[in-house]
Amino acid sequence: RGTPVLVSLTTWESEPAAAAFADAYARLLPRKHALGPPSTSEPGLTAWHADPQGFAVERRGSEVLLIERAPIATLETLRRATWQSRPSPSPSGPPPGPAR
């Protein structure tokens, strides 16, 4: 039985709100998992490698991707696949919500 992996992609109402969440989560994650300094820290992406697990907080516009406890060897592939699999925004706005 393996370790559960958390993958969460959220959309925020604005880029500043997404940035605030991503920044706060990037500060929380090292405390939550006793991680050292990030292995990658660039605008929009902070990632940690804590053998054998990888962690990432990535923001693109108003979307934030969180990955926790992914096998290091799969972290980059998981990031790319998650971003590529999300629905494209409609030219007229976000997709409709659930039927009421």
Biopython code that builds the backbone (N, CA, C, O; Angstrom):
import numpy as np
from Bio.PDB.StructureBuilder import StructureBuilder

atoms = [
    (1, "ARG", "N", (0.852, -1.174, 0.000)),
    (1, "ARG", "CA", (0.000, 0.000, 0.000)),
    (1, "ARG", "C", (0.892, 1.229, 0.000)),
    (1, "ARG", "O", (1.772, 1.356, 0.851)),
    (2, "GLY", "N", (0.677, 2.131, -0.941)),
    (2, "GLY", "CA", (1.514, 3.314, -1.082)),
    (2, "GLY", "C", (1.009, 4.492, -0.275)),
    (2, "GLY", "O", (-0.033, 4.430, 0.378)),
    (3, "THR", "N", (1.769, 5.551, -0.340)),
    (3, "THR", "CA", (1.410, 6.794, 0.333)),
    (3, "THR", "C", (0.429, 7.575, -0.535)),
    (3, "THR", "O", (0.659, 7.705, -1.737)),
    (4, "PRO", "N", (-0.649, 8.095, 0.030)),
    (4, "PRO", "CA", (-1.577, 8.907, -0.765)),
    (4, "PRO", "C", (-0.889, 10.159, -1.296)),
    (4, "PRO", "O", (-0.054, 10.763, -0.621)),
    (5, "VAL", "N", (-1.252, 10.533, -2.506)),
    (5, "VAL", "CA", (-0.743, 11.749, -3.142)),
    (5, "VAL", "C", (-1.897, 12.733, -3.224)),
    (5, "VAL", "O", (-3.007, 12.365, -3.610)),
    (6, "LEU", "N", (-1.636, 13.984, -2.862)),
    (6, "LEU", "CA", (-2.646, 15.033, -2.982)),
    (6, "LEU", "C", (-2.360, 15.840, -4.235)),
    (6, "LEU", "O", (-1.251, 16.343, -4.418)),
    (7, "VAL", "N", (-3.359, 15.964, -5.098)),
    (7, "VAL", "CA", (-3.285, 16.848, -6.265)),
    (7, "VAL", "C", (-4.542, 17.686, -6.224)),
    (7, "VAL", "O", (-5.654, 17.158, -6.241)),
    (8, "SER", "N", (-4.361, 19.002, -6.169)),
    (8, "SER", "CA", (-5.504, 19.905, -6.094)),
    (8, "SER", "C", (-5.273, 21.072, -7.046)),
    (8, "SER", "O", (-4.244, 21.743, -6.975)),
    (9, "LEU", "N", (-6.227, 21.311, -7.931)),
    (9, "LEU", "CA", (-6.169, 22.453, -8.837)),
    (9, "LEU", "C", (-7.385, 23.316, -8.547)),
    (9, "LEU", "O", (-8.520, 22.891, -8.759)),
    (10, "THR", "N", (-7.145, 24.524, -8.065)),
    (10, "THR", "CA", (-8.243, 25.417, -7.696)),
    (10, "THR", "C", (-8.214, 26.660, -8.568)),
    (10, "THR", "O", (-7.157, 27.085, -9.036)),
    (11, "THR", "N", (-9.392, 27.236, -8.778)),
    (11, "THR", "CA", (-9.524, 28.485, -9.517)),
    (11, "THR", "C", (-10.061, 29.536, -8.561)),
    (11, "THR", "O", (-11.068, 29.322, -7.887)),
    (12, "TRP", "N", (-9.383, 30.670, -8.509)),
    (12, "TRP", "CA", (-9.731, 31.755, -7.600)),
    (12, "TRP", "C", (-10.416, 32.866, -8.374)),
    (12, "TRP", "O", (-10.286, 32.947, -9.595)),
    (13, "GLU", "N", (-11.145, 33.722, -7.670)),
    (13, "GLU", "CA", (-11.898, 34.773, -8.354)),
    (13, "GLU", "C", (-11.017, 35.860, -8.948)),
    (13, "GLU", "O", (-11.477, 36.639, -9.783)),
    (14, "SER", "N", (-9.744, 35.926, -8.527)),
    (14, "SER", "CA", (-8.827, 36.921, -9.092)),
    (14, "SER", "C", (-7.390, 36.421, -8.976)),
    (14, "SER", "O", (-7.088, 35.529, -8.183)),
    (15, "GLU", "N", (-6.515, 37.011, -9.781)),
    (15, "GLU", "CA", (-5.103, 36.659, -9.689)),
    (15, "GLU", "C", (-4.502, 37.049, -8.341)),
    (15, "GLU", "O", (-3.718, 36.275, -7.792)),
    (16, "PRO", "N", (-4.838, 38.226, -7.779)),
    (16, "PRO", "CA", (-4.299, 38.541, -6.453)),
    (16, "PRO", "C", (-4.737, 37.546, -5.375)),
    (16, "PRO", "O", (-3.953, 37.217, -4.485)),
    (17, "ALA", "N", (-5.978, 37.068, -5.448)),
    (17, "ALA", "CA", (-6.442, 36.078, -4.471)),
    (17, "ALA", "C", (-5.681, 34.766, -4.645)),
    (17, "ALA", "O", (-5.291, 34.136, -3.662)),
    (18, "ALA", "N", (-5.470, 34.357, -5.891)),
    (18, "ALA", "CA", (-4.706, 33.127, -6.158)),
    (18, "ALA", "C", (-3.268, 33.273, -5.680)),
    (18, "ALA", "O", (-2.704, 32.345, -5.101)),
    (19, "ALA", "N", (-2.679, 34.434, -5.923)),
    (19, "ALA", "CA", (-1.293, 34.675, -5.495)),
    (19, "ALA", "C", (-1.185, 34.640, -3.973)),
    (19, "ALA", "O", (-0.234, 34.076, -3.431)),
    (20, "ALA", "N", (-2.144, 35.231, -3.290)),
    (20, "ALA", "CA", (-2.119, 35.234, -1.824)),
    (20, "ALA", "C", (-2.227, 33.809, -1.280)),
    (20, "ALA", "O", (-1.510, 33.444, -0.348)),
    (21, "PHE", "N", (-3.123, 33.002, -1.860)),
    (21, "PHE", "CA", (-3.269, 31.615, -1.420)),
    (21, "PHE", "C", (-1.990, 30.825, -1.699)),
    (21, "PHE", "O", (-1.496, 30.116, -0.823)),
    (22, "ALA", "N", (-1.454, 30.943, -2.912)),
    (22, "ALA", "CA", (-0.249, 30.194, -3.275)),
    (22, "ALA", "C", (0.920, 30.570, -2.367)),
    (22, "ALA", "O", (1.658, 29.695, -1.914)),
    (23, "ASP", "N", (1.091, 31.854, -2.100)),
    (23, "ASP", "CA", (2.172, 32.297, -1.215)),
    (23, "ASP", "C", (1.995, 31.737, 0.202)),
    (23, "ASP", "O", (2.953, 31.264, 0.815)),
    (24, "ALA", "N", (0.771, 31.795, 0.710)),
    (24, "ALA", "CA", (0.512, 31.285, 2.063)),
    (24, "ALA", "C", (0.741, 29.779, 2.120)),
    (24, "ALA", "O", (1.322, 29.282, 3.085)),
    (25, "TYR", "N", (0.297, 29.048, 1.107)),
    (25, "TYR", "CA", (0.458, 27.595, 1.116)),
    (25, "TYR", "C", (1.931, 27.217, 0.967)),
    (25, "TYR", "O", (2.382, 26.239, 1.562)),
    (26, "ALA", "N", (2.672, 27.975, 0.188)),
    (26, "ALA", "CA", (4.110, 27.704, 0.030)),
    (26, "ALA", "C", (4.859, 27.947, 1.344)),
    (26, "ALA", "O", (5.904, 27.339, 1.574)),
    (27, "ARG", "N", (4.348, 28.813, 2.197)),
    (27, "ARG", "CA", (4.950, 29.009, 3.522)),
    (27, "ARG", "C", (4.522, 27.903, 4.495)),
    (27, "ARG", "O", (5.293, 27.519, 5.375)),
    (28, "LEU", "N", (3.301, 27.394, 4.338)),
    (28, "LEU", "CA", (2.769, 26.354, 5.222)),
    (28, "LEU", "C", (3.354, 24.977, 4.928)),
    (28, "LEU", "O", (3.661, 24.222, 5.850)),
    (29, "LEU", "N", (3.507, 24.652, 3.661)),
    (29, "LEU", "CA", (3.898, 23.300, 3.258)),
    (29, "LEU", "C", (5.182, 22.795, 3.921)),
    (29, "LEU", "O", (5.205, 21.646, 4.361)),
    (30, "PRO", "N", (6.250, 23.592, 4.014)),
    (30, "PRO", "CA", (7.463, 23.092, 4.675)),
    (30, "PRO", "C", (7.240, 22.747, 6.148)),
    (30, "PRO", "O", (7.858, 21.817, 6.666)),
    (31, "ARG", "N", (6.371, 23.481, 6.817)),
    (31, "ARG", "CA", (6.070, 23.164, 8.219)),
    (31, "ARG", "C", (5.200, 21.917, 8.320)),
    (31, "ARG", "O", (5.390, 21.093, 9.214)),
    (32, "LYS", "N", (4.259, 21.780, 7.415)),
    (32, "LYS", "CA", (3.338, 20.645, 7.427)),
    (32, "LYS", "C", (4.079, 19.319, 7.226)),
    (32, "LYS", "O", (3.713, 18.305, 7.821)),
    (33, "HIS", "N", (5.117, 19.329, 6.391)),
    (33, "HIS", "CA", (5.823, 18.088, 6.057)),
    (33, "HIS", "C", (7.292, 18.091, 6.481)),
    (33, "HIS", "O", (8.050, 17.226, 6.043)),
    (34, "ALA", "N", (7.711, 19.033, 7.316)),
    (34, "ALA", "CA", (9.103, 19.128, 7.782)),
    (34, "ALA", "C", (10.077, 19.123, 6.608)),
    (34, "ALA", "O", (11.031, 18.345, 6.582)),
    (35, "LEU", "N", (9.826, 20.002, 5.637)),
    (35, "LEU", "CA", (10.673, 20.100, 4.450)),
    (35, "LEU", "C", (11.770, 21.129, 4.655)),
    (35, "LEU", "O", (11.608, 22.074, 5.427)),
    (36, "GLY", "N", (12.867, 20.947, 3.977)),
    (36, "GLY", "CA", (13.944, 21.928, 3.980)),
    (36, "GLY", "C", (13.639, 23.022, 2.972)),
    (36, "GLY", "O", (12.488, 23.205, 2.577)),
    (37, "PRO", "N", (14.668, 23.751, 2.554)),
    (37, "PRO", "CA", (14.467, 24.805, 1.563)),
    (37, "PRO", "C", (13.967, 24.219, 0.234)),
    (37, "PRO", "O", (14.241, 23.059, -0.072)),
    (38, "PRO", "N", (13.243, 25.008, -0.545)),
    (38, "PRO", "CA", (12.745, 24.502, -1.821)),
    (38, "PRO", "C", (13.888, 24.155, -2.780)),
    (38, "PRO", "O", (14.944, 24.787, -2.767)),
    (39, "SER", "N", (13.652, 23.145, -3.602)),
    (39, "SER", "CA", (14.620, 22.790, -4.637)),
    (39, "SER", "C", (14.432, 23.665, -5.868)),
    (39, "SER", "O", (15.359, 23.853, -6.656)),
    (40, "THR", "N", (13.228, 24.196, -6.026)),
    (40, "THR", "CA", (12.907, 25.120, -7.120)),
    (40, "THR", "C", (12.110, 26.264, -6.534)),
    (40, "THR", "O", (11.123, 26.056, -5.828)),
    (41, "SER", "N", (12.546, 27.469, -6.832)),
    (41, "SER", "CA", (11.796, 28.643, -6.401)),
    (41, "SER", "C", (11.944, 29.693, -7.494)),
    (41, "SER", "O", (12.974, 30.356, -7.617)),
    (42, "GLU", "N", (10.894, 29.820, -8.273)),
    (42, "GLU", "CA", (10.876, 30.790, -9.364)),
    (42, "GLU", "C", (9.493, 31.415, -9.391)),
    (42, "GLU", "O", (8.577, 30.891, -8.756)),
    (43, "PRO", "N", (9.314, 32.502, -10.096)),
    (43, "PRO", "CA", (7.984, 33.122, -10.119)),
    (43, "PRO", "C", (6.908, 32.114, -10.536)),
    (43, "PRO", "O", (6.981, 31.513, -11.607)),
    (44, "GLY", "N", (5.915, 31.947, -9.670)),
    (44, "GLY", "CA", (4.799, 31.063, -9.950)),
    (44, "GLY", "C", (4.980, 29.618, -9.536)),
    (44, "GLY", "O", (4.007, 28.863, -9.530)),
    (45, "LEU", "N", (6.204, 29.200, -9.183)),
    (45, "LEU", "CA", (6.433, 27.795, -8.833)),
    (45, "LEU", "C", (7.412, 27.672, -7.677)),
    (45, "LEU", "O", (8.502, 28.243, -7.702)),
    (46, "THR", "N", (7.006, 26.918, -6.668)),
    (46, "THR", "CA", (7.899, 26.522, -5.578)),
    (46, "THR", "C", (7.761, 25.017, -5.440)),
    (46, "THR", "O", (6.648, 24.498, -5.340)),
    (47, "ALA", "N", (8.898, 24.305, -5.433)),
    (47, "ALA", "CA", (8.866, 22.841, -5.341)),
    (47, "ALA", "C", (9.943, 22.366, -4.381)),
    (47, "ALA", "O", (10.989, 22.996, -4.224)),
    (48, "TRP", "N", (9.656, 21.228, -3.737)),
    (48, "TRP", "CA", (10.581, 20.608, -2.788)),
    (48, "TRP", "C", (10.768, 19.157, -3.182)),
    (48, "TRP", "O", (9.828, 18.499, -3.626)),
    (49, "HIS", "N", (11.981, 18.663, -3.019)),
    (49, "HIS", "CA", (12.277, 17.237, -3.176)),
    (49, "HIS", "C", (12.740, 16.734, -1.824)),
    (49, "HIS", "O", (13.792, 17.138, -1.328)),
    (50, "ALA", "N", (11.953, 15.853, -1.228)),
    (50, "ALA", "CA", (12.278, 15.246, 0.059)),
    (50, "ALA", "C", (12.223, 13.739, -0.163)),
    (50, "ALA", "O", (11.213, 13.088, 0.107)),
    (51, "ASP", "N", (13.328, 13.206, -0.659)),
    (51, "ASP", "CA", (13.399, 11.818, -1.106)),
    (51, "ASP", "C", (12.627, 10.880, -0.199)),
    (51, "ASP", "O", (12.904, 10.854, 1.001)),
    (52, "PRO", "N", (11.696, 10.125, -0.692)),
    (52, "PRO", "CA", (11.365, 9.874, -2.096)),
    (52, "PRO", "C", (10.180, 10.701, -2.611)),
    (52, "PRO", "O", (9.636, 10.402, -3.674)),
    (53, "GLN", "N", (9.775, 11.738, -1.867)),
    (53, "GLN", "CA", (8.566, 12.482, -2.219)),
    (53, "GLN", "C", (8.871, 13.870, -2.764)),
    (53, "GLN", "O", (9.878, 14.491, -2.425)),
    (54, "GLY", "N", (7.960, 14.337, -3.628)),
    (54, "GLY", "CA", (8.050, 15.687, -4.168)),
    (54, "GLY", "C", (6.790, 16.465, -3.832)),
    (54, "GLY", "O", (5.706, 15.900, -3.680)),
    (55, "PHE", "N", (6.961, 17.771, -3.720)),
    (55, "PHE", "CA", (5.880, 18.683, -3.349)),
    (55, "PHE", "C", (5.963, 19.906, -4.248)),
    (55, "PHE", "O", (7.062, 20.315, -4.623)),
    (56, "ALA", "N", (4.828, 20.501, -4.604)),
    (56, "ALA", "CA", (4.854, 21.703, -5.447)),
    (56, "ALA", "C", (3.643, 22.577, -5.182)),
    (56, "ALA", "O", (2.550, 22.093, -4.889)),
    (57, "VAL", "N", (3.868, 23.885, -5.295)),
    (57, "VAL", "CA", (2.807, 24.890, -5.298)),
    (57, "VAL", "C", (3.076, 25.723, -6.540)),
    (57, "VAL", "O", (4.125, 26.356, -6.656)),
    (58, "GLU", "N", (2.125, 25.720, -7.470)),
    (58, "GLU", "CA", (2.322, 26.446, -8.724)),
    (58, "GLU", "C", (1.092, 27.272, -9.040)),
    (58, "GLU", "O", (-0.036, 26.787, -8.957)),
    (59, "ARG", "N", (1.319, 28.531, -9.406)),
    (59, "ARG", "CA", (0.210, 29.413, -9.780)),
    (59, "ARG", "C", (0.375, 29.864, -11.211)),
    (59, "ARG", "O", (1.459, 30.261, -11.639)),
    (60, "ARG", "N", (-0.723, 29.795, -11.942)),
    (60, "ARG", "CA", (-0.805, 30.332, -13.305)),
    (60, "ARG", "C", (-2.072, 31.170, -13.358)),
    (60, "ARG", "O", (-3.184, 30.642, -13.367)),
    (61, "GLY", "N", (-1.886, 32.475, -13.393)),
    (61, "GLY", "CA", (-3.048, 33.365, -13.400)),
    (61, "GLY", "C", (-3.850, 33.197, -12.136)),
    (61, "GLY", "O", (-3.328, 33.349, -11.032)),
    (62, "SER", "N", (-5.132, 32.880, -12.299)),
    (62, "SER", "CA", (-6.008, 32.726, -11.126)),
    (62, "SER", "C", (-6.162, 31.263, -10.705)),
    (62, "SER", "O", (-7.056, 30.941, -9.923)),
    (63, "GLU", "N", (-5.308, 30.378, -11.211)),
    (63, "GLU", "CA", (-5.362, 28.962, -10.840)),
    (63, "GLU", "C", (-4.136, 28.592, -10.011)),
    (63, "GLU", "O", (-3.038, 29.102, -10.236)),
    (64, "VAL", "N", (-4.346, 27.694, -9.046)),
    (64, "VAL", "CA", (-3.256, 27.229, -8.182)),
    (64, "VAL", "C", (-3.278, 25.704, -8.151)),
    (64, "VAL", "O", (-4.310, 25.082, -7.897)),
    (65, "LEU", "N", (-2.113, 25.122, -8.416)),
    (65, "LEU", "CA", (-1.930, 23.678, -8.375)),
    (65, "LEU", "C", (-1.110, 23.321, -7.143)),
    (65, "LEU", "O", (-0.038, 23.882, -6.915)),
    (66, "LEU", "N", (-1.623, 22.383, -6.354)),
    (66, "LEU", "CA", (-0.903, 21.858, -5.190)),
    (66, "LEU", "C", (-0.643, 20.385, -5.425)),
    (66, "LEU", "O", (-1.538, 19.647, -5.836)),
    (67, "ILE", "N", (0.587, 19.955, -5.165)),
    (67, "ILE", "CA", (0.923, 18.532, -5.219)),
    (67, "ILE", "C", (1.708, 18.215, -3.956)),
    (67, "ILE", "O", (2.683, 18.890, -3.625)),
    (68, "GLU", "N", (1.268, 17.178, -3.258)),
    (68, "GLU", "CA", (1.950, 16.750, -2.034)),
    (68, "GLU", "C", (2.191, 15.252, -2.085)),
    (68, "GLU", "O", (1.303, 14.476, -2.438)),
    (69, "ARG", "N", (3.402, 14.858, -1.729)),
    (69, "ARG", "CA", (3.809, 13.458, -1.561)),
    (69, "ARG", "C", (3.843, 12.661, -2.849)),
    (69, "ARG", "O", (3.679, 11.441, -2.813)),
    (70, "ALA", "N", (4.050, 13.301, -3.977)),
    (70, "ALA", "CA", (4.188, 12.566, -5.234)),
    (70, "ALA", "C", (5.595, 11.972, -5.303)),
    (70, "ALA", "O", (6.542, 12.589, -4.817)),
    (71, "PRO", "N", (5.749, 10.798, -5.891)),
    (71, "PRO", "CA", (7.107, 10.286, -6.086)),
    (71, "PRO", "C", (7.921, 11.309, -6.884)),
    (71, "PRO", "O", (7.453, 11.827, -7.898)),
    (72, "ILE", "N", (9.138, 11.594, -6.422)),
    (72, "ILE", "CA", (9.955, 12.621, -7.072)),
    (72, "ILE", "C", (10.065, 12.400, -8.578)),
    (72, "ILE", "O", (9.995, 13.353, -9.354)),
    (73, "ALA", "N", (10.235, 11.162, -8.988)),
    (73, "ALA", "CA", (10.420, 10.859, -10.409)),
    (73, "ALA", "C", (9.202, 11.237, -11.253)),
    (73, "ALA", "O", (9.318, 11.385, -12.469)),
    (74, "THR", "N", (8.034, 11.394, -10.618)),
    (74, "THR", "CA", (6.813, 11.698, -11.368)),
    (74, "THR", "C", (6.320, 13.131, -11.176)),
    (74, "THR", "O", (5.330, 13.522, -11.794)),
    (75, "LEU", "N", (6.980, 13.915, -10.341)),
    (75, "LEU", "CA", (6.471, 15.249, -9.990)),
    (75, "LEU", "C", (6.289, 16.140, -11.215)),
    (75, "LEU", "O", (5.223, 16.730, -11.386)),
    (76, "GLU", "N", (7.296, 16.249, -12.063)),
    (76, "GLU", "CA", (7.195, 17.131, -13.237)),
    (76, "GLU", "C", (6.135, 16.627, -14.215)),
    (76, "GLU", "O", (5.373, 17.419, -14.768)),
    (77, "THR", "N", (6.085, 15.330, -14.425)),
    (77, "THR", "CA", (5.082, 14.756, -15.328)),
    (77, "THR", "C", (3.678, 14.990, -14.783)),
    (77, "THR", "O", (2.764, 15.319, -15.539)),
    (78, "LEU", "N", (3.506, 14.825, -13.491)),
    (78, "LEU", "CA", (2.210, 15.055, -12.859)),
    (78, "LEU", "C", (1.791, 16.512, -12.980)),
    (78, "LEU", "O", (0.627, 16.805, -13.252)),
    (79, "ARG", "N", (2.739, 17.430, -12.778)),
    (79, "ARG", "CA", (2.434, 18.861, -12.943)),
    (79, "ARG", "C", (1.965, 19.143, -14.367)),
    (79, "ARG", "O", (0.912, 19.749, -14.565)),
    (80, "ARG", "N", (2.738, 18.709, -15.353)),
    (80, "ARG", "CA", (2.377, 18.968, -16.755)),
    (80, "ARG", "C", (1.034, 18.348, -17.112)),
    (80, "ARG", "O", (0.198, 18.994, -17.744)),
    (81, "ALA", "N", (0.827, 17.099, -16.710)),
    (81, "ALA", "CA", (-0.419, 16.402, -17.040)),
    (81, "ALA", "C", (-1.628, 17.088, -16.406)),
    (81, "ALA", "O", (-2.685, 17.184, -17.030)),
    (82, "THR", "N", (-1.478, 17.562, -15.180)),
    (82, "THR", "CA", (-2.596, 18.240, -14.515)),
    (82, "THR", "C", (-2.947, 19.530, -15.245)),
    (82, "THR", "O", (-4.122, 19.791, -15.505)),
    (83, "TRP", "N", (-1.943, 20.341, -15.581)),
    (83, "TRP", "CA", (-2.223, 21.588, -16.298)),
    (83, "TRP", "C", (-2.839, 21.309, -17.669)),
    (83, "TRP", "O", (-3.746, 22.026, -18.093)),
    (84, "GLN", "N", (-2.363, 20.286, -18.363)),
    (84, "GLN", "CA", (-2.879, 19.984, -19.702)),
    (84, "GLN", "C", (-4.289, 19.407, -19.669)),
    (84, "GLN", "O", (-5.026, 19.527, -20.648)),
    (85, "SER", "N", (-4.675, 18.785, -18.560)),
    (85, "SER", "CA", (-5.974, 18.123, -18.499)),
    (85, "SER", "C", (-7.109, 19.039, -18.080)),
    (85, "SER", "O", (-8.273, 18.646, -18.164)),
    (86, "ARG", "N", (-6.805, 20.236, -17.635)),
    (86, "ARG", "CA", (-7.888, 21.093, -17.159)),
    (86, "ARG", "C", (-8.703, 21.620, -18.329)),
    (86, "ARG", "O", (-8.179, 21.780, -19.431)),
    (87, "PRO", "N", (-9.975, 21.889, -18.097)),
    (87, "PRO", "CA", (-10.819, 22.392, -19.182)),
    (87, "PRO", "C", (-10.351, 23.772, -19.628)),
    (87, "PRO", "O", (-9.910, 24.586, -18.817)),
    (88, "SER", "N", (-10.452, 24.017, -20.911)),
    (88, "SER", "CA", (-10.120, 25.348, -21.438)),
    (88, "SER", "C", (-11.248, 26.302, -21.100)),
    (88, "SER", "O", (-12.421, 25.938, -21.189)),
    (89, "PRO", "N", (-10.896, 27.539, -20.706)),
    (89, "PRO", "CA", (-11.970, 28.498, -20.421)),
    (89, "PRO", "C", (-12.732, 28.847, -21.693)),
    (89, "PRO", "O", (-12.156, 28.949, -22.776)),
    (90, "SER", "N", (-14.006, 29.022, -21.539)),
    (90, "SER", "CA", (-14.854, 29.410, -22.660)),
    (90, "SER", "C", (-14.569, 30.861, -23.022)),
    (90, "SER", "O", (-14.294, 31.672, -22.138)),
    (91, "PRO", "N", (-14.631, 31.205, -24.319)),
    (91, "PRO", "CA", (-14.418, 32.612, -24.694)),
    (91, "PRO", "C", (-15.420, 33.549, -24.033)),
    (91, "PRO", "O", (-15.133, 34.732, -23.852)),
    (92, "SER", "N", (-16.588, 33.035, -23.671)),
    (92, "SER", "CA", (-17.605, 33.893, -23.059)),
    (92, "SER", "C", (-17.615, 33.801, -21.541)),
    (92, "SER", "O", (-18.510, 34.347, -20.896)),
    (93, "GLY", "N", (-16.632, 33.117, -20.959)),
    (93, "GLY", "CA", (-16.578, 33.027, -19.505)),
    (93, "GLY", "C", (-16.386, 31.597, -19.056)),
    (93, "GLY", "O", (-16.199, 30.702, -19.880)),
    (94, "PRO", "N", (-16.431, 31.377, -17.759)),
    (94, "PRO", "CA", (-16.213, 30.024, -17.225)),
    (94, "PRO", "C", (-17.350, 29.087, -17.604)),
    (94, "PRO", "O", (-18.450, 29.535, -17.927)),
    (95, "PRO", "N", (-17.081, 27.771, -17.564)),
    (95, "PRO", "CA", (-18.147, 26.813, -17.873)),
    (95, "PRO", "C", (-19.280, 26.932, -16.875)),
    (95, "PRO", "O", (-19.061, 27.377, -15.748)),
    (96, "PRO", "N", (-20.490, 26.542, -17.263)),
    (96, "PRO", "CA", (-21.613, 26.644, -16.332)),
    (96, "PRO", "C", (-21.432, 25.737, -15.143)),
    (96, "PRO", "O", (-20.788, 24.693, -15.237)),
    (97, "GLY", "N", (-22.002, 26.137, -14.021)),
    (97, "GLY", "CA", (-21.948, 25.339, -12.815)),
    (97, "GLY", "C", (-22.956, 24.215, -12.865)),
    (97, "GLY", "O", (-23.578, 23.984, -13.902)),
    (98, "PRO", "N", (-23.126, 23.515, -11.764)),
    (98, "PRO", "CA", (-24.089, 22.415, -11.735)),
    (98, "PRO", "C", (-25.515, 22.912, -11.956)),
    (98, "PRO", "O", (-25.861, 24.041, -11.609)),
    (99, "ALA", "N", (-26.332, 22.038, -12.542)),
    (99, "ALA", "CA", (-27.743, 22.393, -12.776)),
    (99, "ALA", "C", (-28.432, 22.611, -11.444)),
    (99, "ALA", "O", (-28.133, 21.938, -10.457)),
    (100, "ARG", "N", (-29.331, 23.531, -11.424)),
    (100, "ARG", "CA", (-30.086, 23.818, -10.194)),
    (100, "ARG", "C", (-31.466, 23.266, -10.290)),
    (100, "ARG", "O", (-32.253, 23.405, -9.354)),
]
sb = StructureBuilder()
sb.init_structure("model")
sb.init_model(0)
sb.init_chain("A")
sb.init_seg("    ")
for serial, (resi, resn, name, xyz) in enumerate(atoms, 1):
    if name == "N":
        sb.init_residue(resn, " ", resi, " ")
    sb.init_atom(name, np.array(xyz, "f"), 0.0, 1.0, " ", f" {name:<3s}", serial, name[0])
structure = sb.get_structure()
